[in-house]
Structure formats: structure tokens, C-alpha cells
Amino acid sequence: MPVFANLLRPTRYGRADRQTRAPFESKLVEKLAVSEGLLYRRGNFNGSFDQVILDALIAEKDAEIAFSPGFRWGTTILPGESITMENVLDQTAVTYPYVTLTPMSGAQIKQVLEDVCDNLFNADPYYSRAATWCASAA
């Protein structure tokens, strides 16, 4: 729900944004699916859009488990709303977009998850970081 959008005057930056976007508009507005529930990425643990991304990684990479940094950005999609290519891109816009399939033992998975929890919940503020991590098993 835009609160101030109608109060903002058009600027040259808005024109530049529209001009930059124009060649990609048809791809960005492509409807890929319709949301069955609320999709979001907002917390330190799984958000519903995180789960969609992790399920896709498991299916695409034929993996038993998937991990993803849990970001706190992207458009929230309401139930029944179309999911567009732009929505997928704004959920996955990162500077390190690599997806790898890495064999890991249970001990390695446990160590990764413990490290993430240490970042999240460490009582010492110098060691506590706003780390987020999402995991999903097939």
C-alpha cells in the first residue's frame, strides 16, 4: 500500500528509471504463477517466499536439502496475486547469485547451522550479526 506515492512529484530520475526499464517491460510483467498464500521474505528464518526459492533449488538441482541466505527484501505477494518475473528478480537480486550442488555430511550441515545460529544469537554484540539463513529438506 503506497503511503506517499501520490504525493511525490515526477522527477528526472523517474523518467530515467522508466527509460531504463522500457526495453525489459514485457519480460518484467510476465505472469509466472498465481500465489496461493502470502509470500514474503522478512524474518531471520524461513519466509514463505524463501520456501518457494528453496523448493525450486531442490527440484532444479535434484538436491536433498537447500540453503539460502534469508534476505529481508523483495515485494510481498498477496494470496491470489500474480507472481511476475519482476517479483522473482526482486527476491533474488544479489551480488553473489551462484548456486552450487555441494556434497556435505550431516556433521558439516550441523556445523553450518550452528555457525549461523551463533551469528544470530551470540550474546556478545561484536560476534552477533544480523545473519539470516534458510534451509529446506526435500
N, C-alpha and C positions, 0 to 999 in steps of 0.2 A: 504494500500500500504506500504509494509515494506521498510523503507529507508536504514537501516543499516544491515538488517538481513543477507545479503550475505557477509558482511564484518566481521562478528563475527566468531571466531574460535570455534569449538566444545570444550566444557569443560566437566569436570566430572559431573558438575551439570546438563548439558543437558542429559547425559547418565542416571543419577539418575531420572530425570523427565520422560524420555522415559520408564524406567523400572517401575516406579510407575504407569504410565498411561497404560501400556501394558495390564493388566488384564481387563481394562474397555474400551479399544479402540472401540470394536464393538458397545457398548451401546452409547458411546460419539458421534460417527459418524452417528448414526441412523438419517435418514432424517424424520422429523415430518411433514413438510409442505414446501411450496414454498412461499416466500414473494411476495405480490402483490405491495408493495411500500417500500420506505426506512424505516427501523426500527432502532431506536436509543434511547438512554437514556442519554441526555446530559444537559438538562436545569433545571431551578427551577420549571418549570411547566410541564405539560404533554409532554412527548416524545412519539413517535409512539409505541415504544416497551412497555412503561408504559401502554398505552391504551390497547394493547393486553393482558397484565397481568391483568389489571383491568376488562376487559371484561370476561376473564376466571374466575376470582374470583366471579363476579356477576353470571355467568352461573353455576359454580360449587356449590356455596353456596346459590343459589336462593335468592340473596340479591337485594335490590332496589338501593343501592349505594355502592361503594367500595372506600376505601382509601388505599394509599400505599406511603411509603416514596419514594420520587423520587431520586433515586441514579444516579450517573454520571459515571457509569462504564458499561462494557459489550461491546460485539462486535457489531459494526454497520453492519446491513444486507442490502445488495443492492437489489433493485427490481429484481425479478426473481431468486434470490439466495435461495438455500435450507436452511431451518432452522433446525439445528440439535439439538440433546439432549444437546450437549455441549454448544450451544448458549443459550438454556433455562437455563442451570445451571449457566453460567457465568453472566446471567442477574439477577438471583435470589439468588446468593451466599451471604447470610447474616448470622450473628450470632444469629439473633432472627427471625427464619423463621415461627413463629406461625401465623396462620390465624384463626381469630375468627369471629363469627357472633354475633354482639352486638346490641341489640335494642337501638336506640338513637332518641331523639326528634329533631325536627327542631332547637330548641334553642341550644341543645348540639352540633349539627353539625355546626351551626353558630359559636359557641364558639371555637371549634377545628380549624375551618378555620381562624378565627380571630387571634388565638394564633400563627398559622403557619405564617400568614402574618406579625404579629408583629416580629417574628423571622427573617423573610426575609428583612423587610423594616424599621426596627427601626433605627432612626437617631443616637441613642447612640450606638457606636460600642461595648460597653460592653453587650448590650442586643441583638444586631443584630448577628444572627448566620447564617451560610450557610445552613439553614434548607431547605428542599425541601419536597413537599407533592403533591401527585397527587390524584385527585378524579374523579370518573366517575359515572354517573347515568344510570340506565337501561332505 
